[in-house]
Amino acid sequence: MRIIVCVKQVPNTNQIRINPETGTLIRDGVPSILNHDDANALEQALAIKDANPGTEVIALTMGPPQAKEMLQECLAMGADDAILLSDRALGGSDTWATSNALAAGIKKIGDYDLIFAGRQAIDGDTAQVGPQIAEKLGLPQVTYVKEFQLEEEAVIVKRALEDGYEKLKLRLPCVLTAIKELNTPRYMSVPGIRKAAKTQVKVWSAQDIGVDQSVVGLKASPTNVFRSFTPKPKGAGMAVEGDTPRELAENLLTELRKKHII
């Protein structure tokens, strides 16, 4: 069995700063990490590998050369191979253009049984790339996967919804996007780190994956981010006290009158 996991290197959002003049993210000096939901996707692929000897797990990403560091982490966690799509022609791609490149990379890998991705990236929060990859490849898909079960030539998954869940069965191959409730990602192991140090991350250009360069990159992207900003912090809340529902209501009305809300 061969599983491809689409991952992304993202800035650590705990240390994000915004340039007040340009409204863009300040990435200098901000450490990059493996996107959280992608770590859950990778963990599920590795769990399948643990239960099914002979399974191959391939981590695939698109990004600048420094994304190799994140792929090394994937290898240290247990992935068998890692591929980086990196080319100036791919720079500035939005979700639509990114999915074109990743779909082309997946086609070049070929002979896959299952594709995992995280629900969304913490730097964009669009949750679009996974579903778009499925559409480009003509594969069935399920997003927001919180439970997973592998059967012969099929998977049974539970999909989280706002008011419940759906239980679905899909034939392989298919695309699944993971949420944090699916599992707890493992840590890198010492043997894994040693193996990762000896494993070369493959770097493919736009020409290598045979993608039409008119559908990737900044010029091909139908959407652009014109401004980013840090939301203003909310004021401290206030707890209304009272021993009975009536007293609570009266105290709440008193406070609202004080603030001239009513």
N, C-alpha and C positions, 0 to 999 in steps of 0.2 A: 504493500500500500504506500502511496506517495501523497503527502500532505504539504500544501503550500500555505504559509502564514504570511500575510501582508502586514508589515509593521512600519512604524514611523518614529523617527527621532524628533522629540519636541523639547522646547525650553521648559525648564522647571518653573511652573507657574507660581510657586511660592516666592520666587525671586524676580518676577516680571516687573519691569518698569516701562513707563511710556514717555517718549520724548515730547515735552509739552509744546514744542514749536512745530514739529512735523506730524505728531499724532501717531507715530509708528512705534513698534516694539523696539526697545534697546536690547539687542542680543549680546553685545560685547560684555564679557565677564559673567554671563548667565549660563550656568551649567545645563547641558542637554541630557535628557533621560529617555528611556524606552516608554512610549505612550502607555498609560495604565491599562486601558482596555485591550490593547494589543498584547500586553503581558498575559492577560487572561486567555486570549486566543491561542498564544503560544503554549501556555500551560496545558490547555485541552489537547492540543496536538501531541504534546510530549506524553500526556497521560495515555493517549491511544497507543503511542509507540511503546510505552512500558508494558501495556497489556497485550500487544501484538508484535512480537519480535519480527524484525525484518522490515518494519515500517520506516520510511524515510521522511524526515521533516526538513523542509527548506524554508528559510526566512528570506523574504523578498521586500526590498524597500526602494524608494526613489528619493534622492536627496543629494546634498553636496558631499565631497570626499570625506568629511569628518563623520558622516553617518556610519562609516566603517566601525567606529568604536561601539555604537549601539548593536551592530550586527555581531561583533565579537562577544558582546554580552549574551546575545541569543544563542550563539554557539556554546558558550560556557554553561548555559542553562540546559543544553542538551540537543539543540538543533544539529542536524548532520551537515548542512550546507547553508551558505549565505550568499545572496546576490544583491548588489547595489546597482541601480540604474542611475547613472550620473553623467550629465552632459549639459553644456550651456544651452543647448537647444531645448532642454526640458525645464529650464529655470523659469520661475514665475507662473507655473501652471496652476490653475484653479482645480477644483475637484473634478470637473469634466475632463480637462486635459490630463490630469494626473491619472484618472482611471483609464484613459486611452493608453498611456504609457505602461501602466501596470498590467493591463490586459494583454498588451503586446509582449511584455516580459513573460507572462504566464504561458502564452502560446509558444514562446521559444523554449521554455522549460519542457512543456508538453507532458503527456502521459501522467496526469494527476487524477487522484480520486476524490480529494476534498480540499476546499479552500476556506481558510479561516481568516478573519480580520477582526479588529476591535470595533465596537459600536461606533465610536467617534474619537477624534483626536482632541486633546485638551487645548490645543492652540487655535483650532478652528471651530470645533463643536458643530460641524455640519451633519455628520452621520450619513454622508452621501457617497463616499468613495466605494465602500463595500457593495452596496446595491448597484452602483453604476458598473462596477467590474462584472457583476453577474449578468447585467443586461448586455454588456459588450461581448461577453462570452456565450450568451444564450443559455445560461444555466439557471435552474431553480434556486431560490434563495429564501432564507429566513433571517430576520434581524432580531436583535435584543434576546439572544438565546441565553437562558438562565439554567437549563438542565439539558444534558446530552446523553444519548444512548446509541451505541453503534450496533447495527444488525448487519446481516449478510447483504451486501449491495444496497444498503439503505441506512438512514439515521432517523431516530425519533427524538424530537426536541420539544422543549417547553419554551414558549416565547412570552416574555413579560409584556403586559399591557397596563395601561393606567388603572383599569378597574378589574384586573384579573390576569388570566393567561390563556394561551392557545397551545394545544398539544398537536403537533404535526409530524407526519412521516414523509420523508423525501428519499427518492432514489439517488444514488451516487452517479456522477459527480454533482456537487452542489456547492453553494457559497453560504457560509454562516458567519454572522457577526456576534461577538461575545460581549456580555456585560460583566461587571465585577462580581455579581452574585453567582456566576457560573462555577468559580473555583478560587483557590488561593495560589497565586503563582509561586513557584519554587525559587529558592536562591541559587546563585551560581555555586557549583561545587569545585573543590580543588582539582579533581581529575578533569572536570569540564573546562576549567580555566587553562590547564595544561594542554588539553586537546585543542581548544580554541586558538591558542598561541601557535599551534602547528598547522592550523587550517587556514588556507588563503581565501579571503573574501573575493568573490568574482566581481568585477566591475564591467558593466555593459553600457555601451553608448547607445544613442538613439539609432544609429546605423546598425549596431549589433542586433537590436531587437526588431529591426525592420519596420518601425512605426512611421507612418506618414507624418512628416514634420510640420505639416499644415494643421495638424490637430493636437499639437502639444506646444507647451511654452506660453509665455505671456501674451503674445499676439493672438494666439488661438483661443485664449480663455475668455468666455463670454461674461465672466464676473470678475470684478477687481475690488480690493479693499482700499477705500479712499482715506479712511480715518479710523484710528483705534483710540480708545480713551479709557481711563480708570473711573468707574462709577463713584460718585460721591458717597462717602460713608454715611450710613443712617445714624440718626441720633439714638441715644440709649432709651430703651423701653421702660415702662413703669408698670409695676404689678399693683393691681387694685385689690385691696384687702376687704374682708367682711366675713361674718360668721354664717350668714344665711344668703340665699340667692337674692332676696329683696334688699338686704344691706349691701351686697356687692353691686347691685344695679344702681342703688342710690348713690353710692360712693363714685361709681363710674360717671353718672350724670353730673355730679358735683365737679369732678375733674374736667369733664368736657366743657362745662360752663366757664370754669376758670380760664380755659384756653380759648374761649370764645368760639368754640367749634359749633356749639348749639346755643 
